[in-house]
Amino acid sequence: MTFGKIDYINLLPFHIFLKKQSLYNSFKQSIAYKKSYPSKLNERLKRRQIDAAIISSIASAHKSFKTINVGIVATKEVQSVLVKAGSYKSDPHSATSNLLAKILKVEGEVVIGDKALKLYLANPQNYTDLAKLWHEKHNLPFVFARLSVSRYYDFYNRIGKKFANQKIFIPCYVLNKYAEERGVKAEDIKTYLKNLSYKIDAKASCGLKTFLRASRLFKTTN
């Protein structure tokens, strides 16, 4: 079994959780080898080069995947999916964020991930937080990614449900390591993670359906 890993701060709690589980060492080792960015994992999952991954919401709607109600949910703001005013420029790593910017009619450069978080913390006034804008418009959370499976659904469903119902403690040494690597203060990481939820509950599901419906209309009319 192989699981694709997105090595962003927003999924740090999930990877801490996986390390603590009684799983085969070969499975845990495969996670490190299958590390990549969101759009790349979308393709790997379609080609069955991996069995499962938390992939972008728009890609998770692909008919060949089974999905689990676990993912990356911004309840209001997110601070790591941004648009900088100016000429339009998509981010090559996230189809969902690029489409969200178009749906919300925000012109500029789309920036995601840890790089975006660092930029936002330095100069928040220079960026539009897409999750915050989505919440202001729809009063709904925004689901950026969803656990999607091509094989071994029952296994990943058990793992996903267990994770969604646990509160994950991140050790200080791990926080400090990520802070040093990503150029973001440990306290800022802790604050950032409080913006996120990983269980796709009824309200988040409504937000996801609203986005997917809007994406179909957008593709049809643009």
Backbone torsions as a table, in degrees:
resi	resn	phi	psi	omega
1	MET	NA	140.9	-177.7
2	THR	-133.5	136.1	-179.0
3	PHE	-121.8	132.6	179.7
4	GLY	-86.5	133.2	-175.9
5	LYS	-110.2	131.2	168.1
6	ILE	-99.1	116.0	-173.7
7	ASP	-90.2	60.6	174.1
8	TYR	-109.5	158.0	178.9
9	ILE	-58.9	-32.9	-175.5
10	ASN	-63.1	-20.7	177.6
11	LEU	-106.7	12.2	179.0
12	LEU	-57.1	-44.6	178.2
13	PRO	-58.2	-37.6	-179.5
14	PHE	-67.5	-40.0	-178.9
15	HIS	-73.2	-31.7	171.7
16	ILE	-62.5	-43.9	178.7
17	PHE	-59.8	-47.2	-178.0
18	LEU	-62.0	-38.9	-179.3
19	LYS	-62.6	-29.5	-176.3
20	LYS	-86.4	-8.2	-177.3
21	GLN	-81.5	152.9	176.8
22	SER	-82.5	79.4	-178.6
23	LEU	-119.9	161.1	179.0
24	TYR	-58.9	138.6	177.9
25	ASN	-58.8	-35.5	179.9
26	SER	-63.0	-35.3	177.9
27	PHE	-68.0	-46.3	179.7
28	LYS	-62.3	-39.5	179.6
29	GLN	-67.3	-34.7	-178.4
30	SER	-64.8	-27.8	-179.0
31	ILE	-62.1	-43.4	179.7
32	ALA	-64.6	-37.0	-177.7
33	TYR	-76.8	-23.4	-178.1
34	LYS	-99.0	22.7	-179.3
35	LYS	-73.0	134.8	178.0
36	SER	-164.4	-172.2	178.4
37	TYR	-97.4	164.3	-169.7
38	PRO	-52.2	-51.3	-175.2
39	SER	-64.3	-32.3	178.3
40	LYS	-68.6	-40.5	178.6
41	LEU	-66.4	-33.0	175.5
42	ASN	-55.2	-47.3	-178.7
43	GLU	-68.3	-41.3	179.9
44	ARG	-62.6	-36.8	179.6
45	LEU	-70.5	-40.8	177.8
46	LYS	-60.7	-37.1	-179.0
47	ARG	-86.3	1.4	-179.3
48	ARG	60.4	31.7	173.1
49	GLN	-80.1	-18.0	169.9
50	ILE	-133.4	160.4	-177.2
51	ASP	-90.2	-30.1	-175.4
52	ALA	-159.7	158.7	175.7
53	ALA	-170.3	158.4	169.9
54	ILE	-88.2	102.8	-172.8
55	ILE	-113.0	169.8	-176.5
56	SER	-58.1	146.4	-175.2
57	SER	-57.9	-41.9	-177.5
58	ILE	-65.1	-37.5	178.5
59	ALA	-73.7	-30.0	-177.8
60	SER	-66.4	-17.9	179.5
61	ALA	-78.5	-1.1	179.4
62	HIS	-59.5	135.9	-172.1
63	LYS	-64.2	-18.8	-177.3
64	SER	-83.9	-6.2	-178.1
65	PHE	-102.6	148.7	163.6
66	LYS	-99.7	143.7	-176.2
67	THR	-119.6	155.1	-179.7
68	ILE	-124.5	145.3	-174.4
69	ASN	-77.7	55.4	175.9
70	VAL	-135.7	138.9	179.6
71	GLY	-177.5	-151.4	178.4
72	ILE	-114.6	112.1	-174.7
73	VAL	-119.5	125.2	172.9
74	ALA	-97.2	116.4	-177.9
75	THR	-70.7	-37.7	175.2
76	LYS	-137.0	-94.1	176.6
77	GLU	-85.6	166.4	179.3
78	VAL	-129.2	-33.6	177.0
79	GLN	72.4	-2.9	-178.9
80	SER	-129.3	11.7	171.6
81	VAL	-133.3	101.4	-165.9
82	LEU	-128.8	163.0	168.5
83	VAL	-129.4	128.7	174.2
84	LYS	-96.9	126.4	-176.5
85	ALA	-56.7	141.6	-179.8
86	GLY	144.8	-154.1	178.3
87	SER	-70.4	145.2	-178.3
88	TYR	-66.3	134.6	174.2
89	LYS	-150.4	121.5	-178.7
90	SER	-77.9	160.9	172.1
91	ASP	-95.9	123.5	-175.8
92	PRO	-66.5	-10.3	-173.5
93	HIS	-98.0	-4.9	-175.0
94	SER	-149.0	105.3	177.9
95	ALA	-67.6	-37.7	-178.6
96	THR	-62.9	-46.9	-178.0
97	SER	-65.4	-39.1	178.5
98	ASN	-63.2	-43.4	-179.5
99	LEU	-69.4	-37.4	178.3
100	LEU	-60.8	-42.0	178.4
101	ALA	-60.0	-40.5	179.6
102	LYS	-68.7	-42.4	179.6
103	ILE	-61.9	-40.2	-179.9
104	LEU	-82.8	-3.6	177.1
105	LYS	60.0	46.2	177.7
106	VAL	-103.9	117.5	-178.6
107	GLU	-89.0	137.6	176.2
108	GLY	144.1	-164.5	-177.8
109	GLU	-93.7	124.6	177.9
110	VAL	-82.8	130.1	179.5
111	VAL	-132.7	133.2	-178.1
112	ILE	-130.6	169.8	169.9
113	GLY	80.8	-160.0	-176.4
114	ASP	-63.8	-34.3	176.3
115	LYS	-60.4	-43.8	179.7
116	ALA	-64.3	-42.2	179.5
117	LEU	-59.2	-45.5	179.8
118	LYS	-61.6	-43.0	178.9
119	LEU	-64.0	-42.9	-178.3
120	TYR	-63.7	-44.7	-178.2
121	LEU	-63.6	-30.4	179.8
122	ALA	-77.2	-41.2	-175.9
123	ASN	-146.9	73.1	-176.4
124	PRO	-59.9	-28.4	-177.4
125	GLN	-69.0	-14.9	-178.2
126	ASN	-86.7	-3.1	-171.1
127	TYR	-133.3	150.5	170.5
128	THR	-98.6	122.5	177.1
129	ASP	-83.1	112.5	-172.9
130	LEU	-67.2	-35.2	178.7
131	ALA	-67.6	-38.7	178.3
132	LYS	-64.0	-43.3	179.3
133	LEU	-65.4	-40.9	176.8
134	TRP	-59.5	-45.2	-179.2
135	HIS	-64.5	-40.2	178.4
136	GLU	-63.0	-33.8	-177.8
137	LYS	-82.1	-39.7	-172.0
138	HIS	-115.1	-9.8	-175.0
139	ASN	54.6	40.6	-179.7
140	LEU	-136.1	152.4	172.7
141	PRO	-66.7	162.8	173.7
142	PHE	-116.3	128.5	179.7
143	VAL	-96.3	109.1	-178.4
144	PHE	-83.0	-28.3	-176.7
145	ALA	-152.6	157.4	-177.2
146	ARG	-142.3	141.4	178.0
147	LEU	-67.3	119.2	-175.2
148	SER	-125.9	144.2	-168.9
149	VAL	-133.3	135.9	173.8
150	SER	-105.5	-25.1	178.2
151	ARG	-148.2	157.7	177.4
152	TYR	61.5	46.6	-176.4
153	TYR	-58.0	-46.4	-175.6
154	ASP	-59.0	-40.8	178.9
155	PHE	-61.9	-50.8	-177.1
156	TYR	-70.3	-29.6	176.7
157	ASN	-65.2	-41.9	177.5
158	ARG	-63.9	-44.7	179.3
159	ILE	-61.8	-46.6	-177.3
160	GLY	-62.6	-44.8	-179.6
161	LYS	-65.0	-39.3	179.0
162	LYS	-63.2	-43.6	179.5
163	PHE	-63.7	-44.5	-175.7
164	ALA	-62.4	-24.7	-177.0
165	ASN	-101.8	13.1	179.1
166	GLN	-118.9	149.0	170.3
167	LYS	-96.2	123.0	-173.4
168	ILE	-97.8	125.8	175.1
169	PHE	-92.9	127.8	179.1
170	ILE	-101.5	117.6	-179.2
171	PRO	-58.8	149.4	-178.5
172	CYS	-59.3	-38.2	-177.6
173	TYR	-66.0	-31.6	177.4
174	VAL	-71.7	-44.4	177.4
175	LEU	-58.6	-44.2	-178.8
176	ASN	-66.0	-36.5	178.4
177	LYS	-63.5	-48.0	178.9
178	TYR	-65.3	-38.4	178.9
179	ALA	-59.6	-44.0	-179.9
180	GLU	-67.6	-44.1	-177.8
181	GLU	-66.7	-38.7	-172.4
182	ARG	-99.0	-5.3	178.7
183	GLY	70.9	32.3	179.8
184	VAL	-128.3	137.5	-178.8
185	LYS	-64.2	146.1	180.0
186	ALA	-57.9	-40.8	179.6
187	GLU	-64.8	-35.3	177.6
188	ASP	-67.9	-34.8	176.3
189	ILE	-63.7	-44.9	179.8
190	LYS	-61.3	-42.7	178.3
191	THR	-65.1	-43.1	179.5
192	TYR	-59.2	-44.8	-177.6
193	LEU	-66.0	-22.8	177.1
194	LYS	-69.4	-19.4	176.6
195	ASN	-74.7	-13.9	-171.0
196	LEU	-108.4	149.1	170.5
197	SER	-127.3	157.0	-177.7
198	TYR	-118.6	-6.2	176.9
199	LYS	-97.1	124.9	178.3
200	ILE	-88.5	91.0	-177.9
201	ASP	-84.8	-170.0	-174.7
202	ALA	-60.7	-42.1	-178.1
203	LYS	-69.5	-40.6	177.0
204	ALA	-65.3	-38.6	177.5
205	SER	-61.4	-37.8	177.4
206	CYS	-64.9	-41.1	176.6
207	GLY	-62.2	-41.2	179.3
208	LEU	-64.8	-44.7	179.1
209	LYS	-62.6	-38.4	178.6
210	THR	-63.1	-42.9	178.4
211	PHE	-65.1	-46.4	-178.3
212	LEU	-64.5	-36.9	176.7
213	ARG	-65.5	-43.8	178.5
214	ALA	-64.4	-34.8	-179.3
215	SER	-66.9	-36.3	177.9
216	ARG	-66.8	-43.0	178.3
217	LEU	-64.1	-40.0	-179.0
218	PHE	-63.7	-45.0	-179.1
219	LYS	-65.2	-32.4	-178.7
220	THR	-72.3	-38.1	-172.0
221	THR	-99.8	-4.3	-178.9
222	ASN	-123.9	NA	NA
